[in-house]
């Protein structure tokens, strides 16, 4: 029996398939039983992943190790930092290469070494994801239960979600917030220029031609864009454009005093650990509970950190893949529907035409099955038959049913809902409305900042939506599974993030 655990737009076969190979075999290196079977479908970049029930045992096993073994948790942090550093170091060497002068064999060797490093990184990178749980937030449930017992003793149980949200928040800024801090610093540097009023006006108008007339301004903007270009890449790109950077800069300028915004963010993280320690002392929490709260906070940062490493590596490796696709005379998108072994046969063994057709067919629609680290891919009638056999049906839904999820950040909001799935949807969200998405990404950050509340189908306490909601202090309910299917644009909803509930109200939008 398989269960849908992940569904999202704008994902290709590469690099996502590697995580399923790791989950069904390599993760056994951590002393746990791997997932037995994974089935995924991709149709016009709409990706759906289903795991068999063995994933529950894997989640539980890793969670048990986190609870019992402090050394294991320390090892997870150390391994992700170590392997992440190795991966980025390799990618930096690739970045410095002129790949156009590499032989076909050289390109295959680079690609193989990259996938090897990424695969090892994926083993350890899975830990915070599985411990967070797909449909059962193991560490959240365990810690909140312990916290609830203590708060009940103190007569403060009504503060449960508020206190848990605060104490399990990451002690370091997320990748998104690091970019915002750097962006504020860049804008403050621009403010020192004599022509800053004209520069800021051009930014607000997103007038690139006017900005290009100021060399210093363009150098600062382009340096920032290149530093964080990977942030909006997700799985298939594109990288951050200058237009996107100007749009977030415009938002920053419209929020008021730059110095005040900058210092507020710096002070938030400078004082966070001290404020947590003060609250923990006042509540007299047990050492075991404090340790797991710290693990929750650490995993929240770790999941974001390792995702940033993945994305940076994807951007750099596109340089190699683009050269391979040029030599094979297929598009980069098509190349990302071939496995390494297939690319090798196409490039080195004269099978370009055969695999070019395979790639074109898969780009339209395909599915794959992974068992014990072995992957088989299907298209056409055979793929349809596999879909009918393995892909579970969508959950039954009632139009007015109450949606239940987990609290990422508490609060109560009643507002119009808007379905925001991709960056192109951002413009339809008005300030104060409820952002409803499968799962959020950095390219939705402008909408998230305008939202009155956030609701997602997927994700646990360490998800991107949860991290950003806490940083922005926006009520957020995660892991509802079917919010984007039950809710529609214009529905009036109540987001009760104090209880992890979302209800569609009878009042309709009159617009």
C-alpha atoms as one frame of an Amber mdcrd trajectory, in Angstrom:
protein
   0.000   0.000   0.000   1.522   3.323  -1.073   0.735   6.767   0.285   1.253
  10.149  -1.367   3.755  12.079   0.688   4.946  14.815  -1.664   3.376  16.753
  -4.518   4.749  19.832  -6.175   5.149  21.741  -9.432   8.391  22.444 -11.289
  10.384  19.289 -10.600  12.175  17.078 -13.100  13.646  13.586 -12.837  17.093
  15.002 -12.020  18.046  15.647  -9.250  14.998  14.446  -7.300  15.304  10.737
  -8.137  18.563  10.517  -6.202  16.801  11.048  -2.875  14.608   7.997  -3.529
  17.599   5.809  -4.327  19.128   6.955  -1.033  15.898   6.356   0.916  15.544
   2.795  -0.415  19.147   1.704   0.092  21.896   4.091   1.234  20.123   5.260
   4.366  20.711   1.773   5.796  24.216   3.098   6.555  22.609   4.892   9.522
  21.585   1.580  11.085  17.919   1.782  10.090  15.762  -0.173   7.656  15.287
   1.694   4.353  12.003   2.424   2.632  11.021  -0.640   0.609   9.287   0.963
  -2.358   8.904   4.430  -3.866   6.747   5.342  -6.842   6.762   8.769  -8.492
   5.062  10.392 -11.455   6.065  13.503 -13.390   3.657  15.159 -15.802   4.614
  18.526 -17.265   6.908  19.105 -14.265   4.100  18.253 -11.796   5.772  15.791
  -9.432   3.942  13.324  -7.171   5.796  10.967  -4.827   4.328   7.963  -2.989
   6.042   5.744  -0.400   4.963   2.389   0.937   4.170   2.059   4.653   7.753
   1.083   5.509   8.615   4.805   5.578   6.760   5.045   8.895   9.159   2.568
  10.474  12.100   4.524   9.070  10.768   7.804  10.491  10.132   6.182  13.856
  13.544   4.498  13.964  15.419   7.723  13.276  13.262   9.594  15.776  13.990
   6.977  18.452  17.709   7.383  17.827  17.397  11.165  18.167  15.572  10.770
  21.505  17.957   8.163  22.908  21.330   9.085  21.483  22.837  12.534  21.920
  25.930  11.353  20.049  23.797  10.494  17.019  22.366  14.016  16.894  25.855
  15.496  17.165  26.945  13.184  14.356  24.093  14.325  12.099  25.128  17.962
  12.461  28.821  17.165  11.948  28.241  14.923   8.927  25.974  17.385   7.129
  28.493  20.167   7.697  31.392  17.961   6.577  29.750  16.452   3.498  28.135
  19.773   2.630  31.556  21.391   2.689  32.989  18.656   0.468  30.141  19.042
  -2.010  30.475  22.822  -2.233  34.265  22.582  -2.495  33.905  20.241  -5.473
  31.305  22.532  -7.053  33.595  25.544  -6.588  36.265  23.696  -8.566  33.695
  23.007 -11.294  32.683  26.655 -11.317  36.266  27.614 -12.127  36.476  25.164
 -15.064  36.106  25.953 -18.740  33.893  22.949 -19.464  33.788  23.688 -23.187
  37.377  22.383 -23.412  36.688  19.192 -21.448  36.428  15.871 -23.249  33.166
  13.913 -23.267  34.700  11.468 -20.782  35.796  14.343 -18.531  32.227  15.659
 -18.412  30.871  12.225 -17.492  33.518  11.862 -14.770  32.603  15.262 -13.313
  28.911  14.374 -13.384  29.566  10.999 -11.717  31.707  12.495  -8.949  29.069
  15.154  -8.276  26.284  12.589  -7.940  28.485  10.511  -5.630  29.053  13.471
  -3.297  25.407  14.541  -3.479  24.265  11.016  -2.674  26.343  10.842   0.521
  25.063  14.276   1.527  21.500  13.095   0.905  21.882  10.210   3.379  22.483
  12.537   6.318  20.254  15.265   4.894  17.279  12.912   5.116  17.493  12.708
   8.933  15.803  16.023   9.887  13.171  15.374   7.201  12.227  11.880   8.401
  12.384  12.868  12.082  10.004  15.716  11.267   7.685  13.081   9.780   5.633
  13.140   6.590   2.179  12.624   8.061   3.104  12.394  11.744   5.394  15.066
  13.212   7.245  12.748  15.601   9.552  15.171  17.323   6.898  17.899  17.473
   4.347  15.551  19.066   6.876  14.244  21.577   8.157  17.636  22.682   4.772
  19.355  22.772   3.375  16.514  24.901   6.174  16.953  27.437   5.770  20.719
  27.345   2.007  20.397  27.759   2.419  18.335  30.939   4.715  20.949  32.454
   2.551  23.912  31.407  -0.520  22.188  32.821   1.292  21.941  36.149   2.005
  25.670  35.949  -1.532  26.565  34.852  -0.237  27.960  31.541  -1.331  25.275
  29.090  -3.066  27.875  26.902   0.414  29.158  26.005   1.547  25.775  24.643
   1.803  26.650  20.944   3.218  30.090  21.641   5.970  28.716  23.890   6.770
  25.721  21.698   6.965  27.904  18.599   9.403  30.241  20.344  11.623  27.654
  22.037  11.932  25.451  18.940  12.730  28.351  16.604  16.120  28.293  14.916
  18.792  30.301  16.714  20.315  31.403  13.407  18.677  33.234  10.493  17.368
  31.087   7.663  18.815  31.296   4.167  15.947  33.631   3.245  16.595  35.890
   6.231  20.343  35.883   5.595  19.586  37.228   2.137  17.320  39.894   3.641
  20.010  40.985   6.092  22.556  41.174   3.257  20.022  43.032   1.100  19.461
  45.632   3.803  23.224  46.076   4.151  23.502  46.525   0.367  20.731  49.139
   0.363  22.438  50.958   3.231  25.631  50.993   1.156  23.661  52.386  -1.789
  22.276  55.040   0.540  25.826  56.344   1.030  26.107  57.214  -2.662  25.446
  60.818  -3.634  22.854  59.716  -6.204  20.993  57.390  -3.816  17.631  59.146
  -4.218  17.707  58.577  -7.980  18.911  54.998  -7.438  16.121  54.196  -4.967
  13.538  55.727  -7.314  14.818  53.538 -10.162  14.634  50.477  -7.877  11.044
  51.276  -6.925  10.170  51.646 -10.605  12.269  48.554 -11.439  13.935  50.667
 -14.120  16.969  48.579 -15.053  18.072  50.902 -17.857  18.278  53.827 -15.412
  20.221  51.737 -12.904  22.754  50.670 -15.526  23.831  54.304 -15.819  25.268
  54.098 -12.285  28.214  51.690 -12.267  28.557  51.525  -8.467  24.880  50.785
  -7.974  24.877  48.032 -10.586  28.021  46.473  -9.121  26.417  46.243  -5.669
  23.139  44.885  -7.037  24.812  42.329  -9.303  27.206  41.194  -6.571  24.243
  40.552  -4.277  22.292  38.787  -7.023  25.176  36.459  -7.806  25.780  35.693
  -4.136  22.173  34.576  -3.632  21.210  33.554  -7.179  20.584  29.960  -6.051
  17.949  30.993  -3.509  15.063  31.031  -6.002  16.343  28.064  -8.029  14.473
  25.258  -6.206  14.922  22.196  -8.479  14.822  23.470 -12.057  15.532  27.196
 -11.867  15.809  29.819 -13.032  18.313  31.540 -10.753  17.449  34.857  -9.160
  16.980  37.486 -11.843  17.766  41.168 -11.504  14.031  41.832 -11.882  13.302
  39.593  -8.881  15.999  41.299  -6.815  14.569  44.721  -7.642  11.090  43.564
  -6.624  12.271  42.460  -3.167  14.381  45.616  -2.843  11.276  47.652  -3.661
   9.397  45.836  -0.903  12.235  46.542   1.536  12.311  50.257   0.689   8.545
  50.536   1.115   8.782  49.031   4.608  10.426  52.160   5.960  13.678  53.046
   7.713  16.494  50.788   6.464  18.681  51.207   9.547  15.808  50.261  11.817
  14.973  47.143   9.762  18.636  46.105   9.701  19.231  46.538  13.423  15.938
  44.837  14.262  17.004  41.684  12.425  20.500  41.702  13.914  19.169  42.247
  17.437  16.601  39.481  17.025  19.237  36.803  16.679  21.713  38.444  19.047
  19.176  38.228  21.885  17.280  35.063  20.945  19.413  32.553  22.866  19.328
  34.717  25.981  15.547  35.124  25.782  15.090  31.362  25.341  17.314  30.613
  28.332  15.352  33.051  30.467  12.010  31.445  29.552  13.344  27.909  30.092
  14.605  28.879  33.539  11.279  30.445  34.501   9.385  27.300  33.412  11.900
  24.973  35.121  11.867  22.557  32.191  13.613  19.191  32.478  17.027  18.724
  30.880  15.628  16.061  28.526  12.887  18.390  27.303  15.331  21.269  26.864
  17.669  19.033  24.851  14.902  18.008  22.451  13.700  21.585  22.107  17.252
  22.458  21.121  17.267  19.538  18.676  14.036  20.849  17.131  15.579  24.308
  16.763  18.810  22.850  15.411  17.026  20.646  12.893  14.986  23.627  11.727
  18.212  25.431  10.864  19.889  22.267   9.577  17.127  21.407   7.128  17.255
  24.902   5.668  21.069  24.879   5.606  21.381  21.582   3.766  18.718  22.599
   1.260  20.762  25.702   0.520  23.789  23.520  -0.199  21.752  21.350  -2.567
  20.499  24.383  -4.463  23.914  25.984  -4.748  25.268  22.737  -6.176  22.386
  22.426  -8.666  23.107  25.903 -10.038  26.807  25.218 -10.529  26.264  21.782
 -12.067  23.880  23.263 -14.645  27.038  24.596 -16.292  28.237  21.024 -16.895
  24.809  19.713 -17.864  24.282  22.565 -20.300  27.516  21.634 -22.077  26.471
  17.975 -22.221  23.050  18.911 -23.597  24.719  21.094 -26.235  26.862  18.186
 -27.389  23.866  15.842 -27.453  21.795  18.496 -29.276  18.934  18.288 -26.804
  17.615  20.891 -24.377  18.841  21.147 -20.780  15.297  20.344 -19.633  15.334
  17.144 -21.683  18.756  16.134 -20.377  17.373  16.290 -16.840  15.122  13.354
 -17.700  18.059  11.022 -18.305  20.054   9.058 -15.728  23.840   9.310 -15.621
  24.245   5.878 -17.226  21.972   6.933 -20.084  23.854  10.190 -20.574  27.076
   8.187 -20.699  25.685   5.853 -23.377  24.343   8.764 -25.392  27.568  10.758
 -25.200  30.202   8.016 -25.386  28.505   5.097 -27.147  26.677   6.740 -30.025
  23.126   6.373 -28.688  22.230  10.061 -28.857  19.120   9.670 -31.036  17.667
   6.867 -28.924  18.030   8.695 -25.622  17.013  12.031 -27.155  13.639  10.466
 -27.915  13.441   8.941 -24.437  14.124  12.336 -22.886  11.482  14.082 -25.006
   8.845  11.489 -24.061   9.705  11.664 -20.350   9.565  15.462 -20.334   5.893
  15.219 -21.245   4.996  12.416 -18.831   6.753   9.550 -17.070   6.830   7.598
 -13.828   9.404   5.541 -11.988   9.605   2.791  -9.381  12.491   2.447  -6.902
  13.194  -0.696  -4.868  16.439  -1.437  -3.014  18.144   1.488  -4.708  17.259
   0.216  -8.190  15.201   2.537 -10.362  13.059   1.725 -13.404  11.369   4.404
 -15.486   8.234   4.072 -17.632   6.452   6.090 -20.326   3.499   5.642 -22.678
   0.980   2.803 -22.147   3.398   0.978 -19.831   3.671   4.106 -17.702  -0.123
   4.454 -17.580  -0.423   0.860 -16.404   2.149   1.470 -13.673   0.279   4.610
 -12.595  -2.949   2.634 -12.252  -1.194  -0.063 -10.239   0.947   2.010  -7.895
  -0.233   5.615  -7.579  -2.757   5.957  -4.733  -5.924   7.948  -5.362  -6.335
  11.409  -3.889  -7.847  11.545  -0.433 -11.599  12.020  -0.378 -12.486  15.556
   0.530 -15.587  17.403   1.655 -15.910  21.001   0.428 -16.657  22.359   3.894
 -14.538  20.002   5.963 -12.269  21.301   8.706  -8.635  21.038   7.732  -6.241
  19.873  10.407  -2.514  20.349  10.512   0.296  21.416  12.810   0.946  24.853
  14.242   4.058  26.501  12.846   3.265  29.908  14.365   0.158  30.659  16.457
  -2.562  33.191  15.825  -6.134  33.566  14.531  -6.915  35.115  11.138 -10.117
  35.381   9.097  -9.503  36.437   5.512  -9.845  35.608   1.819  -7.812  32.598
   0.638  -5.620  32.606  -2.466  -3.926  29.532  -3.935  -0.265  30.406  -4.510
   1.691  27.546  -6.083   4.367  29.205  -8.219   6.030  32.617  -8.519   3.592
  33.621 -11.272   0.760  33.426  -8.698   2.337  35.929  -6.285   0.684  38.985
  -7.841  -2.857  37.822  -7.081  -2.344  37.822  -3.294  -3.458  41.028  -1.590
  -2.091  42.192   1.764  -3.665  40.326   4.673  -5.060  37.445   2.617  -4.374
  33.792   3.416  -1.658  32.177   1.303  -2.518  28.534   0.549   0.153  26.393
  -1.101   1.389  22.821  -1.520   4.681  23.897   0.001   6.408  27.265  -0.080
   9.751  28.194  -1.625  11.937  31.318  -1.522  10.433  32.508  -4.823   7.144
  33.010  -2.939   8.702  35.202  -0.245   7.054  38.435  -1.444   3.632  36.826
  -1.126   4.501  35.352   2.271   5.435  38.797   3.578   2.052  40.168   2.485
   0.044  37.229   3.807  -2.179  37.450   6.857  -1.682  33.704   7.382  -0.086
  30.737   5.627  -1.557  27.262   5.067   0.258  24.367   3.375  -0.586  20.837
   2.266   2.819  19.455   3.172   5.665  20.069   5.551   6.517  19.700   9.196
   7.933  22.043  11.789  11.226  22.259   9.869   9.602  23.108   6.517  10.315
  26.326   4.629   6.819  27.665   5.408   7.303  27.011   9.112  10.735  28.660
   9.223   9.601  31.792   7.379   6.295  32.062   9.285   8.198  32.105  12.571
  10.671  34.674  11.316   7.858  36.908  10.057   5.555  36.018  12.985   2.678
  35.114  10.684   0.032  32.563  11.803   0.731  29.345   9.942  -0.801  25.857
   9.740   1.303  23.227   7.973   0.713  19.654   6.863  -3.044  19.842   6.135
  -2.499  17.467   3.169  -5.427  18.728   1.065  -5.814  22.492   1.619  -5.115
  23.328  -2.039  -7.776  20.831  -3.101 -10.481  21.877  -0.642  -9.958  25.644
  -0.796 -10.371  27.892  -3.823  -9.430  31.471  -4.635 -11.918  33.811  -2.980
 -13.032  31.479  -0.174 -13.343  33.174   3.204 -11.418  31.084   5.706 -10.581
  31.053   9.368  -7.034  30.029  10.166  -6.862  29.038  13.806  -3.148  28.402
  14.079  -3.436  28.171  17.870  -5.158  24.811  17.354  -3.778  23.872  13.939
  -7.207  24.186  12.281  -8.480  25.797   9.060 -12.181  26.230   8.287 -13.947
  27.559   5.221 -16.556  30.095   6.320 -19.943  30.585   4.706 -19.242  34.242
   3.934 -18.252  34.639   0.287 -15.998  37.206  -1.297 -18.166  39.869  -2.977
 -15.491  40.958  -5.443
